[in-house]
Amino acid sequence: MVYLSHLSKKHAAPLGLAVAGCIWAQPQASAALSPRASEVTTVLGLPVTNSMITSWVFSILIIVLIRALVKRPKLVPTTGQYLVETLVEGVRNLIKPIVGKRLLKPTFPLLVGLFTFILMHNWSGLFPGVGTIGYVDEQGQFQSYIRPGNADLNMTLALAVIHFAAWLYFVLRYAGPRVLIYDLFGNKADKKELPTALFYLLTAIFLFVGVIEVISILFRNVSLPFRLYGNVFGGENLLYSMTNLMGWIVPVPFYFLELLIGFVQALVFVMLVSVYIGLICNHDSEEHAH
């Protein structure tokens, strides 16, 4: 059964949907929001979920929107071109001191793409119909027909894999394996200024710290996706609970809160990826001499 009440409860108040308000019904307070995306179909034996379809649709919308705003770039920018240029320039100014001038150009397409993609998908759950129309499954959990992409852990895990592959490429391409190994395991002390025994003791310590650093690097692929997923899915849960509590007035401030959280989480993700790249690739030339 489709519960149309979820459409009216979640989106009618902040967007003023009078028609949705006419189909008000008793909320399904006993149904918890499902943490998993529902499978729609399979392609070559691989499942296609509702969150995947939502991500495809919104990705296409992002491309169409940016193309429509910019059209043919002009020397005197139009309002749409100015908005896109403001986004691009803002991300550029943000990452430039982190990744450095040398890495700015090669990393910029990835970082601005990640920011735009994550931001739009974080906000996708605030659109009418997204995450609001669905059914209660056999486990008593509410399954929406249209689920936000970043409210699915598989999506955020995929973003983490992209980040790690890109980090590995940039580090090996622009710093090199030698710099990477030295940065992780190398003895940073000057052998001429220390007793030999102390120097070799520090070498053992740096090797041990390097192992911990490798574990930390691998753990990024857990912390990044779970942070993003937890905040987006938590926001969906919050809106779901508040609209079940009272559908018209109480949820409105939380919509503005979710706008802020969606922006902050996109910013945090891109900032962390920039820092990870810059930590090794943005050393001074004196450090590379080692």
GUZALO-386840 format. One record per atom (N, C-alpha, C): residue in one letter; y, z, x. Coordinates in steps of 0.1 Angstrom, whole numbers, padded with zeros to 4 digits, always signed. Each point is the difference from the previous one (the first is absolute). Layout:
BEGIN
AYZX ...
END
This chain:
BEGIN
M-0012+0000+0008 M+0012+0000-0008 M+0012+0000+0009 V+0011-0008-0004 V+0012+0000+0007 V+0010+0010-0006 Y+0006+0008+0008 Y+0009+0010-0005 Y+0014-0005+0002 L+0006-0006-0010 L+0014-0005+0001 L+0010+0011+0001 S-0004+0012-0003 S+0009+0012+0002 S+0005+0001+0014 H-0009-0004+0010 H+0004+0002+0014 H+0011-0009+0004 L+0001-0012-0007 L+0011-0009+0003 L+0013+0006-0005 S+0000+0006-0012 S+0012+0005-0005 S+0004+0013+0007 K-0009+0008+0003 K+0003+0013+0006 K+0006-0001+0014 K-0005-0009+0008 K+0004+0000+0014 K+0012-0009+0002 H+0002-0010-0007 H+0011-0010+0003 H+0011-0001-0010 A-0003+0005-0013 A+0011-0002-0010 A+0012+0008+0003 A-0001+0012+0005 A+0011+0009+0002 A+0010-0006+0011 P-0005-0002+0012 P+0010-0005+0010 P+0005-0014-0002 L-0008-0008-0007 L+0004-0014-0001 L+0005-0003-0014 G+0000+0009-0009 G+0005-0002-0014 G-0008-0010-0008 L-0013+0001+0001 L-0008-0009-0008 L-0002+0005-0014 A+0008-0005-0009 A+0000+0005-0013 A-0013-0004-0008 V-0004-0012+0003 V-0012-0005-0006 V-0012+0009+0004 A-0001+0003+0013 A-0011+0008+0004 A+0000+0014-0006 G+0012+0005-0003 G+0002+0013-0006 G-0006+0000-0014 C+0000-0012-0007 C-0005-0001-0014 C-0015+0002+0000 I-0008-0001+0011 I-0014+0001+0000 I-0005+0013+0006 W+0009+0010-0001 W-0003+0013+0006 W-0013+0005-0007 A-0008+0006+0009 A-0013+0006-0005 A-0002+0013+0008 Q-0010+0008-0005 Q-0003+0012+0007 Q-0005-0003+0014 P+0005+0006+0011 P-0004-0002+0013 P-0015+0005+0002 Q-0007-0007+0009 Q-0014+0004+0004 Q+0001+0011+0011 A+0004+0012-0004 A+0003+0010+0010 A-0013+0004+0009 S-0012-0003-0006 S-0012+0004+0007 S-0004-0010+0011 A+0006-0012-0001 A-0004-0010+0010 A+0008+0001+0013 A-0007+0002+0011 A+0006+0000+0013 A+0002-0014+0005 L+0010-0002+0008 L+0002-0013+0006 L-0010-0003+0011 S-0007-0011-0001 S-0011-0003+0009 S+0006-0003+0014 P-0006+0006+0011 P+0004-0003+0014 P-0005-0013+0005 R-0009-0007-0008 R-0006-0012+0005 R+0005-0012-0008 A+0001-0011+0006 A+0003-0013-0007 A-0012-0005-0007 S+0002-0006-0011 S-0012-0005-0008 S-0003-0015+0004 E-0013-0003+0001 E-0004-0013+0004 E+0001-0010-0012 V+0006-0011+0002 V+0003-0010-0010 V-0011-0011+0000 T-0003-0005+0012 T-0011-0010+0002 T-0004+0000+0014 T-0009-0009+0004 T-0005-0002+0014 T+0002-0014+0004 V+0003-0002+0013 V+0001-0013+0005 V-0009-0001+0013 L-0010-0008+0000 L-0009-0001+0011 L-0007+0014+0003 G-0002+0008-0010 G-0006+0013+0001 G+0010+0011+0004 L+0012-0004+0002 L+0010+0010+0003 L+0008+0004-0012 P+0003+0013-0002 P+0007+0005-0012 P+0014-0004+0000 V+0006-0004-0012 V+0014-0002-0001 V+0005+0011-0010 T+0009+0008+0004 T+0005+0011-0008 T+0013-0003-0006 N+0004+0008-0010 N+0013-0002-0007 N+0012+0002+0010 S-0002+0009+0010 S+0011+0003+0010 S+0001-0013+0009 M-0011-0006+0003 M+0001-0013+0008 M+0008-0010-0008 I-0003-0002-0012 I+0007-0010-0008 I+0015+0003-0001 T+0003+0013-0002 T+0014+0004-0001 T+0007-0003+0013 S-0007+0003+0011 S+0007-0003+0013 S+0002-0014+0002 W-0009-0009-0004 W+0002-0014+0001 W+0012-0005-0008 V+0000+0005-0012 V+0011-0004-0009 V+0013+0004+0005 F+0002+0012+0004 F+0012+0005+0005 F+0004-0006+0014 S-0010-0003+0008 S+0003-0007+0012 S+0006-0014-0002 I-0005-0007-0010 I+0005-0013-0004 I+0014+0002-0006 L+0002+0010-0008 L+0013+0003-0005 L+0011+0003+0011 I-0004+0007+0010 I+0009+0003+0011 I+0004-0013+0007 I-0009-0009+0002 I+0003-0013+0007 I+0009-0008-0009 V-0003-0001-0013 V+0008-0008-0009 V+0014+0006-0001 L+0001+0014-0001 L+0013+0006-0001 L+0009-0002+0012 I-0006+0001+0012 I+0008-0002+0012 I+0004-0014+0001 R-0009-0009-0003 R+0004-0015+0000 R+0011-0003-0010 A-0001+0007-0012 A+0011-0003-0010 A+0013+0007+0004 L+0000+0011+0007 L+0012+0007+0004 L+0007-0008+0011 V-0008-0005+0010 V+0006-0006+0012 V+0003-0015-0003 K-0010-0007-0006 K+0001-0014-0003 K+0003-0007+0014 R+0010-0008+0001 R+0004-0006+0012 R+0011+0008+0007 P-0003+0006+0011 P+0009+0009+0007 P+0014-0007+0002 K+0010+0008-0002 K+0014-0005+0002 K+0008+0008+0009 L+0010-0006+0006 L+0008+0007+0010 L+0007+0012-0007 V+0006-0002-0012 V+0005+0010-0008 V-0011+0004-0010 P-0006+0012+0002 P-0012+0003-0008 P+0003+0002-0014 T-0010-0004-0009 T+0001+0004-0014 T-0004+0014-0002 T+0001+0005-0012 T-0004+0014-0002 T-0014+0003+0003 G-0009-0010-0004 G-0014+0002+0003 G-0003-0001+0014 Q+0006-0009+0007 Q-0002-0002+0015 Q+0005+0013+0007 Y+0011+0005-0005 Y+0006+0012+0006 Y-0010+0012-0001 L-0007+0001-0012 L-0009+0011-0002 L-0012-0001+0010 V-0005-0012+0001 V-0012-0002+0009 V+0005+0002+0015 E+0011-0004+0004 E+0005+0001+0013 E+0003+0015+0003 T+0004+0008-0010 T+0002+0014+0002 T-0013+0007+0003 L-0011-0004-0008 L-0013+0006+0002 L-0005-0003+0015 V+0001-0013+0003 V-0004-0004+0014 V+0007+0007+0011 E+0014+0000-0002 E+0008+0006+0011 E-0002+0015+0001 G-0003+0006-0012 G-0002+0015+0000 G-0013+0003+0007 V-0011-0007-0002 V-0013+0002+0007 V+0002-0003+0015 R+0007-0011+0003 R+0002-0004+0014 R+0008+0011+0008 N+0010+0006-0006 N+0008+0010+0007 N-0008+0013+0001 L-0009+0002-0010 L-0008+0012+0001 L-0011+0000+0011 I-0006-0011+0002 I-0012-0001+0009 I+0005-0004+0014 K+0012-0005+0002 K+0004-0005+0013 K+0000+0011+0011 P+0006+0011-0003 P+0000+0011+0011 P-0014+0006+0002 I-0010-0003-0009 I-0013+0006+0001 I-0009-0009+0008 V-0001-0013-0004 V-0009-0009+0007 V+0007-0006+0012 G+0013+0000+0001 G+0007-0006+0011 G+0004-0014-0002 K+0009-0005+0008 K+0005-0014-0001 K-0011-0010+0002 R-0009+0003+0010 R-0010-0010+0004 R-0010-0002-0012 L-0003+0011-0007 L-0010-0001-0011 L+0006-0002-0013 L+0013+0000-0001 L+0006-0002-0013 L-0004-0013-0007 K+0002-0011+0007 K-0003-0013-0006 K-0015-0002-0004 P-0009+0003+0009 P-0015-0001-0004 P-0005+0009-0011 T+0006+0012+0000 T-0005+0010-0010 T+0007+0000-0013 F+0012-0006-0001 F+0008+0000-0012 F-0006-0006-0012 P-0007-0012+0001 P-0006-0005-0012 P-0010+0009-0006 L-0008+0006+0008 L-0010+0010-0005 L+0006+0012-0006 L+0010+0006+0006 L+0006+0012-0005 L+0008-0002-0013 V+0008-0011+0000 V+0008-0002-0012 V-0010-0004-0012 G-0011-0007+0004 G-0009-0004-0011 G-0007+0013-0005 L-0004+0009+0009 L-0007+0012-0005 L+0010+0008-0009 F+0012+0002+0005 F+0010+0008-0008 F+0002-0006-0014 T+0002-0013-0001 T+0002-0007-0013 T-0012+0001-0009 F-0012-0003+0006 F-0012+0001-0007 F-0003+0014-0006 I+0001+0010+0009 I-0003+0014-0004 I+0010+0005-0010 L+0013-0003+0002 L+0010+0004-0009 L-0002-0005-0014 M-0002-0014-0001 M-0002-0006-0014 M-0012+0005-0007 H-0011+0003+0008 H-0012+0004-0006 H+0001+0015-0004 N+0008+0008+0008 N+0002+0014-0004 N+0007+0000-0013 W+0010-0009-0002 W+0008+0000-0012 W-0007-0007-0012 S-0011-0007+0003 S-0006-0008-0011 S-0005+0009-0011 G-0004+0012+0003 G-0005+0009-0011 G+0011+0004-0010 L+0013-0003+0003 L+0010+0004-0009 L+0003-0012-0010 F-0006-0011+0002 F+0002-0011-0010 F-0007+0002-0013 P+0005-0004-0011 P-0007+0002-0013 P-0014-0007+0000 G-0010+0008-0004 G-0013-0005-0001 G-0009+0002+0012 V+0006+0003+0012 V-0008+0002+0012 V-0004+0015+0000 G-0013+0002+0000 G-0005+0014+0000 G+0001+0007-0013 T+0003-0007-0011 T+0003+0007-0013 T-0009-0005-0011 I-0006-0012+0000 I-0008-0005-0010 I-0015+0000+0005 G-0009+0007-0007 G-0013+0001+0005 G-0010+0006-0010 Y-0010+0007+0006 Y-0010+0006-0009 Y-0005+0012+0008 V-0007+0009-0008 V-0007+0011+0006 V-0015-0003+0002 D-0004+0001+0013 D-0014-0003+0003 D-0010+0011-0004 E-0012-0003+0004 E-0011+0010-0004 E+0002+0013+0007 Q+0007+0001+0011 Q+0002+0012+0007 Q+0012+0008-0005 G+0006-0005-0010 G+0012+0006-0006 G+0013-0002+0008 Q+0000-0011+0008 Q+0012-0003+0009 Q+0007-0012-0006 F+0013+0000+0001 F+0008-0011-0005 F+0000-0011+0010 Q-0005-0012-0004 Q+0000-0012+0009 Q+0011-0010-0005 S+0009-0003+0008 S+0011-0009-0004 S-0005-0015+0003 Y+0004-0009-0009 Y-0003-0014+0002 Y+0007-0006+0012 I+0013+0005+0002 I+0008-0005+0011 I+0004+0012+0009 R-0006+0000+0011 R+0001+0012+0009 R+0009-0004+0012 P+0010+0008+0004 P+0008-0003+0012 P-0009-0001+0012 G+0004-0010+0009 G-0008-0003+0012 G-0002+0012+0009 N+0011+0007+0002 N+0000+0011+0010 N-0006+0013-0006 A-0003+0000-0013 A-0007+0011-0007 A-0015-0001+0002 D-0004-0010+0008 D-0014-0002+0004 D-0002+0002+0015 L-0009+0009+0003 L-0002+0004+0014 L-0004-0012+0008 N-0007-0010-0006 N-0005-0012+0008 N+0012-0008+0005 M+0011-0001-0008 M+0012-0007+0004 M+0006+0007+0012 T+0002+0013-0001 T+0007+0007+0011 T-0009+0000+0013 L-0013+0000-0002 L-0009-0001+0012 L+0002-0014+0006 A+0001-0010-0008 A+0002-0014+0005 A+0013-0001+0008 L+0011+0007-0005 L+0012+0000+0007 L-0001+0007+0014 A-0008+0011+0000 A-0002+0007+0013 A-0008-0009+0010 V-0010-0008-0005 V-0007-0009+0009 V+0010-0010+0006 I+0009-0006-0009 I+0009-0009+0005 I+0009+0006+0011 H+0005+0012-0003 H+0008+0007+0010 H-0007+0002+0013 F-0013+0004+0000 F-0007+0002+0012 F-0003-0013+0008 A-0003-0010-0007 A-0002-0013+0006 A+0013-0005+0007 A+0011+0001-0008 A+0013-0004+0006 A+0004+0009+0012 W-0002+0013-0001 W+0003+0009+0011 W-0008-0004+0012 L-0013-0002-0001 L-0008-0004+0011 L+0004-0013+0006 Y+0004-0010-0008 Y+0005-0013+0005 Y+0012+0002+0008 F+0010+0007-0006 F+0013+0001+0007 F-0001+0008+0013 V-0008+0010+0000 V-0002+0008+0012 V-0006-0008+0011 L-0011-0007-0003 L-0007-0008+0010 L+0008-0012+0004 R+0008-0006-0009 R+0007-0012+0003 R+0013+0003+0008 Y+0007+0011-0003 Y+0013+0002+0006 Y+0000+0012+0009 A-0010+0008+0001 A-0001+0011+0010 A-0012-0003+0009 G-0011-0003-0006 G-0011-0004+0009 G-0010+0012+0000 P-0013-0003+0003 P-0011+0010+0000 P+0003+0011+0011 R+0006-0004+0011 R+0003+0010+0011 R+0010+0010-0005 V+0010-0004-0006 V+0010+0009-0005 V-0005+0009-0011 L-0009-0006-0008 L-0006+0008-0011 L-0009+0011+0006 I-0008-0003+0009 I-0009+0009+0006 I+0007+0011+0008 Y+0011-0004+0008 Y+0008+0010+0007 Y+0007+0009-0010 D+0005-0006-0011 D+0007+0009-0009 D-0009+0010-0007 L-0012-0004-0002 L-0010+0010-0006 L-0006+0010+0010 F-0004-0005+0011 F-0008+0008+0009 F+0006+0002+0014 G+0011-0007+0003 G+0005+0001+0014 G+0007+0013+0003 N-0001+0004+0013 N+0006+0012+0005 N+0015-0003+0002 K+0009+0006-0008 K+0014-0003+0001 K+0007+0008+0011 A-0007+0009+0007 A+0006+0007+0011 A+0001-0008+0012 D+0010+0004+0009 D+0002-0007+0013 D-0009+0007+0010 K-0009-0007+0006 K-0010+0006+0010 K+0007+0005+0012 K+0011-0005+0004 K+0007+0004+0012 K+0007+0014-0002 E+0003+0004-0013 E+0007+0012-0002 E-0009+0012-0004 L-0013-0003+0000 L-0010+0011-0005 L-0011+0001+0011 P-0006+0012+0001 P-0012+0002+0008 P-0011-0009-0006 T-0009-0004+0009 T-0010-0009-0004 T-0009+0006-0010 A-0004+0013+0001 A-0009+0006-0010 A+0007+0000-0014 L+0013+0003+0000 L+0007+0001-0013 L+0001-0014-0006 F+0002-0010+0008 F+0001-0014-0005 F-0013-0004-0006 Y-0011+0003+0006 Y-0013-0004-0006 Y-0003+0008-0012 L+0004+0012+0000 L-0001+0008-0013 L+0007-0006-0011 L+0013-0004+0003 L+0008-0007-0011 L-0007-0013-0004 T-0006-0007+0009 T-0007-0012-0003 T-0011+0003-0011 A-0008+0010+0002 A-0010+0004-0010 A+0006+0004-0013 I+0011+0007+0001 I+0007+0004-0013 I+0005-0012-0007 F+0006-0010+0007 F+0005-0012-0007 F-0011-0008-0006 L-0012-0001+0007 L-0011-0007-0006 L-0004+0007-0013 F-0001+0013+0000 F-0003+0007-0012 F+0010-0002-0011 V+0013+0000+0003 V+0010-0002-0010 V-0001-0015-0005 G-0004-0009+0009 G-0001-0014-0004 G-0011-0002-0010 V-0011+0008+0001 V-0010-0001-0010 V+0005+0005-0014 I+0008+0011+0001 I+0006+0005-0013 I+0010-0010-0006 E+0007-0007+0009 E+0010-0010-0004 E-0007-0012-0007 V-0012-0004+0006 V-0008-0011-0007 V-0004+0004-0014 I-0005+0012-0001 I-0004+0005-0013 I+0012+0000-0010 S+0012+0004+0005 S+0012+0000-0008 S+0004-0014-0004 I-0001-0010+0009 I+0003-0013-0004 I-0010-0005-0011 L-0013+0003+0002 L-0009-0005-0011 L+0002+0007-0013 F+0005+0013+0001 F+0002+0008-0012 F+0012-0005-0008 R+0009-0008+0007 R+0011-0007-0008 R-0005-0008-0011 N-0012-0006+0001 N-0005-0008-0010 N-0005+0008-0012 V+0000+0013+0001 V-0003+0009-0011 V+0013+0006-0006 S+0009+0005+0009 S+0012+0006-0005 S+0009-0009-0007 L+0002-0012+0006 L+0009-0010-0007 L-0004-0004-0014 P-0012-0004-0002 P-0004-0004-0014 P-0001+0011-0009 F-0005+0012+0004 F-0001+0011-0009 F+0014+0006-0004 R+0010-0001+0009 R+0013+0005-0003 R+0006-0009-0011 L-0001-0013+0002 L+0006-0010-0009 L-0007+0001-0014 Y-0013+0000+0001 Y-0008+0000-0013 Y+0003+0013-0007 G+0000+0011+0007 G+0002+0013-0006 G+0013+0001-0008 N+0011-0005+0007 N+0013+0000-0006 N+0001-0009-0013 V-0006-0012+0001 V+0001-0009-0011 V-0008+0004-0011 F-0013+0003+0003 F-0009+0005-0011 F+0005+0013-0006 G+0005+0009+0009 G+0006+0013-0005 G+0012-0003-0010 G+0008-0010+0004 G+0011-0003-0009 G-0005-0005-0014 E-0010-0009+0001 E-0006-0004-0013 E-0005+0011-0008 N-0007+0010+0006 N-0005+0011-0007 N+0011+0009-0006 L+0011+0001+0008 L+0011+0008-0005 L+0006-0006-0012 L+0003-0013+0000 L+0005-0007-0011 L-0009+0001-0012 Y-0013-0002+0002 Y-0010+0001-0010 Y+0000+0014-0007 S+0001+0010+0008 S-0001+0014-0005 S+0013+0003-0008 M+0012-0004+0006 M+0012+0003-0007 M+0002-0007-0013 T-0005-0013+0000 T+0002-0007-0013 T-0010+0004-0010 N-0012+0006+0004 N-0009+0006-0010 N+0006+0013-0005 L+0008+0007+0009 L+0006+0012-0004 L+0011-0002-0011 M+0009-0010+0004 M+0011-0003-0010 M+0004-0014+0004 G-0001-0010-0009 G+0001-0014+0003 G+0014-0006+0001 W+0011+0007-0003 W+0012-0007-0001 W+0011+0005+0009 I+0001+0013+0002 I+0011+0006+0008 I-0004+0005+0014 V-0011+0007+0000 V-0005+0007+0013 V-0003-0010+0011 P-0006-0012-0003 P-0004-0009+0011 P+0011-0007+0007 V+0012-0001-0006 V+0011-0008+0005 V+0004+0004+0015 P+0002+0012+0003 P+0004+0003+0014 P-0011-0003+0010 F-0013+0000-0005 F-0011-0002+0009 F-0001-0015+0004 Y+0006-0009-0009 Y+0000-0014+0004 Y+0010-0002+0012 F+0011+0006-0001 F+0010-0001+0012 F-0006+0007+0012 L-0008+0010-0002 L-0007+0007+0012 L-0010-0010+0006 E-0007-0007-0008 E-0010-0010+0005 E+0006-0012+0007 L+0012-0004-0005 L+0008-0010+0007 L+0003+0005+0014 L+0004+0012+0002 L+0003+0005+0013 L-0012+0002+0009 I-0011+0005-0006 I-0012+0002+0007 I-0006-0013+0005 G+0001-0010-0009 G-0006-0013+0004 G+0008-0006+0012 F+0013+0002+0000 F+0008-0005+0011 F-0003+0007+0013 V+0000+0014-0001 V-0003+0008+0011 V-0013-0003+0007 Q-0011-0002-0009 Q-0013-0002+0006 Q-0001-0014+0007 A+0007-0010-0006 A+0000-0013+0007 A+0007+0002+0014 L+0011+0007+0000 L+0008+0002+0012 L-0008+0008+0010 V-0007+0010-0004 V-0008+0009+0009 V-0012-0009+0006 F-0006-0008-0008 F-0011-0008+0005 F+0005-0009+0011 V+0011-0007-0002 V+0005-0010+0009 V+0005+0007+0013 M+0007+0011-0002 M+0005+0008+0011 M-0011+0005+0009 L-0011+0004-0006 L-0011+0005+0008 L-0007-0011+0008 V-0002-0012-0007 V-0005-0011+0007 V+0009-0005+0012 S+0013+0001-0002 S+0009-0004+0010 S-0001+0010+0012 V-0001+0013-0003 V-0001+0010+0010 V-0013-0002+0008 Y-0011-0002-0007 Y-0013-0002+0007 Y+0001-0012+0010 I+0007-0011-0004 I+0001-0011+0009 I+0010+0003+0011 G+0011+0006-0003 G+0010+0003+0010 G-0004+0010+0010 L-0009+0010-0003 L-0004+0010+0009 L-0006-0006+0013 I-0007-0011-0001 I-0006-0006+0012 I+0008-0012+0005 C+0005-0008-0010 C+0006-0013+0004 C+0014+0001+0004 N+0007+0012-0003 N+0014+0001+0002 N+0003+0009+0012 H-0008+0001+0010 H+0002+0008+0012 H+0011-0007+0008 D+0006+0008+0008 D+0010-0006+0010 D-0008-0007+0011 S+0007-0009+0007 S-0007-0007+0011 S-0005+0009+0011 E+0006+0011+0002 E-0005+0009+0010 E-0013+0006-0003 E-0003+0003-0013 E-0012+0005-0005 E-0011-0011+0002 H+0003-0012-0003 H-0009-0011+0001 H-0004-0002+0015 A+0008+0004+0009 A-0003-0003+0014 A-0012+0008+0005 H-0004+0011-0008 H-0012+0007+0004 H-0012-0008-0003 
END
